[in-house]
């Protein structure tokens, strides 16, 4: 928060460690429970990771839509850089 010199790599790392890690887990566990191969489990985990980063990007876009129902420009008001502001 409060930093404007944030890189896209950093934003991806943050998204990966929060939203994407949760979705990664949610995609990987059913594959493991269904006794999928390690390659399939890994692929589902990667899918979840990408989906989570995409979700975070979309959530950042919605943050700037005054009609979204979310508090408008919350990231800006909190001094937090996001994918759209970057």
N, C-alpha and C positions, 0 to 999 in steps of 0.2 A: 504494500500500500504506500502511496505517496511517491512512487518512482515512475518516471516517464521513460527511462532508458531500458525498459524490459524488451528482450528479444522474443521473436516468435518461438525460438527453441525453448526458452524459459516458459512461455505460455503453454506450449505443448507438454512440457514436463509437469507443470502444475495440473493441467487437465488430466494427464495420465495418472497422476497420483491421487486424484480425487474421483471425479465422475467416471473416468475410463476404467479405473481399477475396480470399481463396483460392477460396472456392466461387463467387464472382462470376466469377473468371477461368476456372474449370473449366466454367462454363455458357456463357460467352461465346465461348471459343475454338472449340469444335466448330461453333457457329453461323457463325463467321467462315470456318472451313475449308470449310464446306458452301456457301459463297457466298450466305448468307442476306442479306436486305436490311439496311440500317443500322437500320431500325426494329425488325426481328426480333432483331438482335444486341443492341441496347439493351434490349429486353424480356427476353431471356435473361439479360443482365447484372443487371437489376433483380431478376429471379426469384432468381438466385444470391445477391444481396445480402440479400434477405429470408430466404431459406433459411438463410444463414449466421448471421444474427441470431437466428433461431428455434432453430437448432442450439445457439448459445451459451446461450440461455435454458434450453433443456432440459438442457444440460450442467451449468448452475448448479443446477438442480433435483436432478439425479442426485448432485451433490456432497454433498447433505444426506441421501441414502439410504444408511444403513449397510450395506445388503445389495447395493449396486450393484457392488461389486468395486473401486471407486475408494477411495483413502484418504478416510475420512469427514471431512467439514467442512474440507477442505484450505484453502479460501479463508479461512474464519474463522481457522484457526490461523496463516495467513500474513498476517493483517490486511488481506485484500483484500475490498472490497465487490463484490457481484455482483447480478444482477437479482433474485434471490430475497430476499437480505438487505436490499435497498433497500426 
